[in-house]
């Protein structure tokens, strides 16, 4: 989830932008236009996280940031807010950031340019690497512009200890970062309690934003492509996926299996591994259970109160536990 602080966006001016007829036609947008809003108005409703609304119009002509143009307009607004608060020389204050090596192997914005996740993938029996594609090159060109304009965290390469959804949590919690990949718990007004600026403590509001459609960088093959990569699931570079063609396939069996993964038994198999009964009923090749002398991935017992206690047989610090669980299972319908 990408979060952005709407208080910065709604306070500062809207740039003059050029109409893009193609974007309107292909993406059902109202049209690139100047924001005519002269007085900001917001309605929080009874449940602000779900009922919040305001009268901000983005360059795409919509009420939500859905394109790279919209994102760059927000970055301009964040710049003005940072300057106004005297944070121009603060390394914790910026528009947005990336992981320390320059992109997310899980996907995210990389797929806004029509490519994969910067990972290896199998196509037509050959292993390819998306990081050398023209699409990925276009992503890097965009990042270079953001870095040059001061919109990208200038210290992103030093934050190697930060997980992708908690990069520079100090700057984020202080209200100094405009957009970040975060948690649902940061939505709404929760951030107000930690913001450093007094006006932010009264008005800051965090909203989710979809991955943007690229309307600015590269050529026709890189623009106006629906971004499809999040948490490693994408057209390319996916570590987890289901591939099938409907004609002649037993889709009922496939979706019966998917339904089963949401049952209690299925969830234990996916998250922990096979029970003793399950292991005894299947043949594995290779068989890690036999190799490491494991009869089951977990045991179950009932306590005095009648509660079921599930105990994994492999310590959570042992990397073997991820191999026993079905969480990285790949299904292929031939």
C-alpha positions in Angstrom: 0.0 0.0 0.0 1.3 3.4 -0.9 0.3 6.2 1.5 0.3 9.9 0.9 -0.4 12.8 3.2 -3.3 14.6 1.7 -2.8 17.7 3.8 0.2 18.7 1.8 -1.5 18.1 -1.5 -4.7 20.0 -0.8 -2.9 23.1 0.6 -0.6 23.9 -2.3 -1.2 25.1 -5.9 -1.9 23.0 -9.0 0.4 23.3 -12.0 -0.7 24.0 -15.5 -0.8 20.7 -17.4 -1.2 19.7 -21.1 -4.4 17.7 -22.1 -3.6 14.1 -23.1 -6.3 12.9 -25.4 -4.9 9.4 -25.5 -5.0 9.0 -21.8 -8.6 10.2 -21.7 -9.6 7.7 -24.4 -7.7 4.6 -23.2 -8.0 5.0 -19.4 -11.5 6.6 -19.1 -10.1 9.7 -17.5 -11.9 13.0 -17.5 -8.9 14.8 -19.0 -5.7 16.5 -17.8 -6.7 19.9 -16.4 -5.8 22.7 -14.0 -7.3 22.4 -10.5 -9.8 25.2 -10.2 -10.3 24.7 -6.5 -9.7 28.0 -4.7 -10.9 26.9 -1.2 -10.2 23.4 0.1 -13.0 21.5 1.6 -13.0 18.1 3.3 -15.7 15.9 4.8 -14.4 13.2 7.2 -17.7 11.5 7.8 -18.5 9.1 10.6 -15.7 6.7 9.6 -12.9 8.8 8.2 -10.8 5.9 7.0 -13.7 4.9 4.7 -15.9 8.0 4.3 -13.3 10.8 3.9 -13.8 13.0 0.8 -12.5 16.3 -0.4 -12.6 18.6 -3.5 -9.0 18.1 -4.7 -8.7 17.4 -8.5 -5.5 15.8 -9.7 -3.9 16.6 -13.1 -5.6 13.4 -14.5 -9.0 15.1 -13.8 -9.9 12.6 -11.1 -10.1 12.8 -7.3 -7.4 10.2 -6.8 -3.7 10.1 -7.9 -3.7 7.4 -10.6 -0.9 8.5 -13.0 2.8 9.4 -12.8 1.7 13.0 -13.6 -0.5 12.9 -10.5 2.4 11.6 -8.4 4.8 14.3 -9.7 2.3 17.0 -8.9 2.1 15.7 -5.4 5.9 15.7 -5.1 5.8 19.4 -6.1 3.3 20.0 -3.3 5.4 18.1 -0.8 8.4 20.2 -1.8 6.5 23.4 -1.0 5.4 22.0 2.4 9.0 20.8 3.3 10.4 24.3 2.4 7.7 26.1 4.4 8.4 24.0 7.5 12.2 24.6 7.2 13.1 21.0 6.5 15.0 21.5 3.2 18.2 20.3 4.7 16.7 17.5 6.7 17.5 14.1 5.1 14.4 12.6 6.7 12.2 15.0 4.6 11.4 14.1 1.0 8.6 13.1 -1.4 9.1 9.3 -1.5 11.7 6.6 -1.3 12.8 3.2 -2.8 14.5 0.2 -1.3 18.2 0.7 -0.7 19.2 -1.1 -4.0 17.1 1.2 -6.1 13.9 -0.8 -6.8 11.6 -3.4 -5.3 12.0 -7.0 -6.4 8.4 -7.4 -5.2 7.2 -5.2 -8.0 5.4 -2.0 -7.2 6.2 1.0 -9.4 8.5 -1.0 -11.7 5.4 -2.6 -13.4 4.0 0.9 -14.1 6.4 0.9 -17.1 5.1 -2.3 -18.7 7.8 -4.7 -17.4 8.4 -7.1 -14.6 10.0 -6.8 -11.2 13.7 -6.8 -12.0 13.8 -10.5 -11.5 14.5 -13.7 -13.4 11.6 -15.4 -15.1 11.0 -18.4 -17.4 9.6 -17.7 -20.9 9.4 -20.3 -23.8 11.8 -22.6 -22.0 14.5 -19.9 -21.6 15.5 -18.0 -18.4 15.4 -14.3 -18.9 16.2 -11.3 -16.6 13.9 -8.4 -16.6 16.4 -6.0 -15.1 18.0 -5.5 -18.6 14.7 -4.8 -20.4 13.8 -1.5 -22.0 10.9 -1.3 -19.5 13.2 -1.5 -16.5 15.5 1.1 -18.1 12.5 3.4 -18.4 11.7 2.9 -14.7 15.3 3.9 -13.9 15.1 7.0 -16.1 12.0 8.0 -14.1 13.8 7.4 -10.8 16.8 9.5 -12.1 14.4 12.5 -12.7 12.9 12.1 -9.3 16.3 12.0 -7.6 17.5 15.0 -9.6 14.4 17.0 -8.7 14.9 16.2 -5.0 11.7 14.1 -4.8 13.4 10.8 -4.1 15.0 10.1 -0.7 18.7 11.2 -1.2 19.8 8.7 1.5 17.8 5.7 0.3 21.0 3.7 -0.2 21.8 3.9 3.5 18.6 2.4 4.7 19.6 -1.2 4.1 18.2 -2.3 7.5 14.7 -1.1 6.7 12.0 -3.5 5.4 10.2 -2.2 2.3 7.0 -1.2 4.2 8.9 0.6 7.0 11.6 2.6 5.3 12.6 5.5 7.5 9.8 5.1 10.0 11.2 8.0 11.9 10.7 10.5 9.1 7.3 9.0 8.2 5.9 9.2 11.7 7.1 12.8 12.1 5.1 13.7 9.0 8.2 14.6 6.9 7.7 12.0 4.1 5.0 12.7 1.5 4.4 9.2 0.2 5.6 5.8 1.4 4.8 2.1 1.3 3.3 1.4 4.7 0.7 -0.4 6.7 -3.1 -0.1 7.0 -2.6 1.1 10.6 -1.1 4.4 9.2 -4.3 5.3 7.4 -6.5 8.1 8.6 -5.6 10.5 11.4 -3.3 8.2 13.4 -0.2 10.0 12.2 -1.2 13.3 13.9 0.0 12.2 17.3 3.7 12.0 16.1 3.8 14.9 13.6 6.4 17.5 14.4 4.6 20.5 12.8 1.7 21.9 14.7 -0.5 22.4 11.7 0.1 18.7 10.7 -0.9 17.6 14.2 -4.3 19.2 13.6 -4.9 18.4 9.9 -2.7 15.5 8.6 -4.6 12.7 7.0 -3.2 9.6 5.3 -4.8 7.9 2.4 -4.0 4.9 0.2 -2.9 5.3 -3.4 -2.9 2.8 -6.3 0.2 2.1 -8.3 0.4 4.8 -10.9 -0.2 4.5 -14.7 2.9 5.8 -16.5 1.8 8.6 -18.8 5.2 10.4 -19.1 8.3 8.2 -19.6 9.5 6.0 -22.4 7.6 5.1 -25.6 4.3 3.4 -26.5 5.4 0.1 -25.0 6.1 1.7 -21.6 3.1 4.0 -21.3 -0.6 3.5 -20.3 0.0 -0.1 -19.1 -1.9 -1.2 -16.1 0.6 -1.8 -13.3 0.2 -5.4 -12.2 3.1 -6.3 -9.8 2.7 -6.3 -6.1 4.3 -8.6 -3.6 6.1 -10.6 -6.4 2.9 -11.5 -8.3 3.0 -10.1 -11.9 3.2 -11.1 -15.5 7.0 -11.4 -15.2 9.3 -12.1 -12.3 6.6 -13.8 -10.3 7.7 -16.3 -7.6 4.1 -17.4 -7.0 1.4 -18.0 -9.6 -1.2 -20.1 -11.2 -1.2 -20.6 -14.9 -4.0 -22.3 -16.9 -6.0 -22.1 -20.1 -9.7 -22.6 -19.5 -10.3 -24.9 -22.5 -10.0 -28.5 -21.6 -8.8 -27.9 -18.0 -10.3 -29.1 -14.8 -10.9 -25.7 -13.3 -13.4 -27.1 -10.8 -10.7 -29.1 -9.1 -8.3 -26.2 -9.2 -10.7 -23.8 -7.5 -11.8 -26.5 -5.0 -8.2 -26.6 -4.0 -8.1 -22.8 -3.6 -11.2 -22.9 -1.5 -9.6 -25.6 0.7 -6.6 -23.4 1.4 -9.0 -21.1 3.3 -10.2 -23.8 5.6 -8.6 -24.5 9.0 -6.9 -27.6 7.7 -5.7 -25.9 4.5 -4.4 -22.9 6.3 -2.3 -25.1 8.6 -0.9 -26.9 5.6 0.0 -23.6 3.8 1.4 -21.8 6.8 3.1 -24.7 8.7 3.2 -27.9 6.6 1.8 -31.5 6.6 0.2 -33.2 9.6 1.2 -36.7 10.5 -1.9 -38.1 8.8 -1.4 -36.0 5.7 2.3 -37.0 5.4 1.4 -40.7 5.6 -1.0 -40.3 2.8 1.2 -38.7 0.2 4.5 -39.4 -1.7 7.0 -36.6 -1.8 9.9 -36.2 -4.2 12.2 -34.9 -2.8 11.0 -35.9 0.7 12.5 -33.4 3.1 10.4 -34.9 5.9 12.2 -38.2 5.6 15.6 -36.6 4.9 15.4 -34.7 8.2 13.5 -37.4 10.1 10.3 -35.4 10.6 7.0 -37.2 10.9 4.9 -34.1 10.8 5.3 -30.3 10.6 3.2 -29.8 13.7 1.5 -31.5 16.5 -1.9 -30.8 18.1 -3.2 -31.3 21.7 -6.1 -30.1 23.7 -5.6 -28.1 26.9 -7.8 -28.3 30.1 -10.0 -25.5 28.8 -10.7 -27.5 25.6 -8.6 -25.2 23.4 -6.5 -26.8 20.6 -2.8 -26.1 20.9 -0.8 -26.3 17.7 3.0 -26.7 18.1 5.4 -26.7 15.1 8.0 -29.4 15.2 10.7 -27.3 13.7 12.0 -24.1 15.4 10.9 -20.9 13.8 14.6 -19.8 13.4 15.3 -22.9 11.3 15.1 -22.0 7.6 13.8 -25.5 6.9 10.4 -24.4 8.2 9.7 -22.4 5.0 10.5 -25.5 2.9 8.0 -27.6 4.8 5.2 -25.1 4.5 3.1 -24.8 1.4 3.2 -21.0 1.3 5.5 -20.9 -1.8 3.5 -23.6 -3.6 3.3 -23.2 -7.4 0.3 -24.7 -9.2 0.5 -25.5 -12.9 -2.4 -26.9 -14.9 -1.1 -28.7 -18.0 
